[in-house]
């Protein structure tokens, strides 16, 4: 599946308007503070302590 430039942030073949998790981190956009954040990682206790959908190391200034 090829990425739809500008319409498929995570390159999964689903348009962002139809994709419930635009950055494919495992956190649904409606609960994700960074819905179009870093791709190629999964939210878990080690990488996203507060489960807000923002990667602690690179996107989250308040990971408590």
URLIN-V269247 format. One record per pair of residues at least 4 apart in sequence whose C-alpha atoms are under 6 Angstrom apart, sorted by the first residue. I is the first residue (numbers start at 0). GAP is how many residues later the second one is. Records with the same first field share a line. If there is no record, write none. Layout:
I: GAP, GAP
//
This chain:
0: 12
2: 5, 8, 10
3: 4
6: 8, 9
7: 7, 8
8: 13
9: 13
13: 5
15: 6
19: 8, 9
20: 7, 8
21: 14
22: 13, 14, 16
24: 16, 17, 18
25: 16, 17
26: 5, 26
27: 4
28: 6
31: 20, 21
32: 19, 20
33: 19, 20
42: 4, 5
43: 4
44: 4
46: 8, 9
47: 7, 8
48: 14
49: 13, 14
53: 5, 6
54: 4, 5
55: 4, 7
//
